[in-house]
Amino acid sequence: MEVTIQVPEDIAHQIQEKWGQDIPRHVLESVALECFRKRILGESQLRRLLGFETRFEVHAFLKQHEVPFYTLEDLEHDRKALDQLAL
């Protein structure tokens, strides 16, 4: 799917000053981060969307943007699963 957005020229210039010429990549990364934060996308989907080869690249990307890839909720879920396996 291709998505097009309209940005006023003055705002586009302001964004270009901050992000450089690759605005589409920055927008894609911003959407991907938000979708990951809201658990719309998982780690493997994020990897595919952003064209990373490995999950370690995904982890580095998330760390760079201060987004945890393993949350306390994940830990609690894993603990419960381990408890059930131990029975």
N, C-alpha and C positions, 0 to 999 in steps of 0.2 A: 504494500500500500504506500502510496506517496501522499504526503501531507504538505500543504502549502499554507503559509501564514503571511499576513500583510503587516508590515511594520513601517510606521512613518519614517521618512528619510532621516530626520534629525535624530530620532532614537536609534535608528540603524547605525548611523555614524558614531554615536556614543557607545553602542555595543561593540562596534568594530574596534574602537580605540582600546577597549578593555580586552576583548577576546581575539582580535586579529581577524583574518579573512575567513576562517573556518567556522562561521556562525552556525551552519547546519549541524556540524559535529557537536558543538557545545549545547545546542538545543536538544539534540538526541541524547546526549549524556545526562542533561538535566531531567528529561522525561524518564530516562531509564532509572536514575537514582530515586526519583519520586515513586516510581512504580515498585522498585525494590523495597523502599521504606514502608510502603503501604501493603506490602506482600501481594501485590498484583503479579509481579514477576519473581521467579526464583533465581537462584545463582546460575544455573545452566542456561536459562533463557536470557539472562543479562549478558552472559558470555557470548551467546550467539548474536544477540542484538548489536553488541558493540564490537564484534569481530575479534574477540580475544581467543588466543589459542588454548590457554590453560586456565584452570580455576585460580591459580596463584596470581595471574594477571588481574582477575576479577577482584581478588582479595586486596591486591595492591591499589587498585582503582578505588575500591570502597574505603580503604584506609586513608588514601589521599584526600578523600572527600568527607572524612570523619563519620562514615556510616558503618556501624557495627554489622558484621556478617554472621555473627553468632551471638544471639541475645540471651538474656536471662530466661526468657520464655523457652528458647531452644534447649537450654540446659535443663530446665524443669521437665520438659517433654522427654528428653533423653533419660533423665533420672527415673521417671515413671516407667518408661519402656524397659529399662534395665531391671527395675524392681519386679516387673511382671515376668521377665525372663528368668529371674532368680527363683521364682516360685516353683 
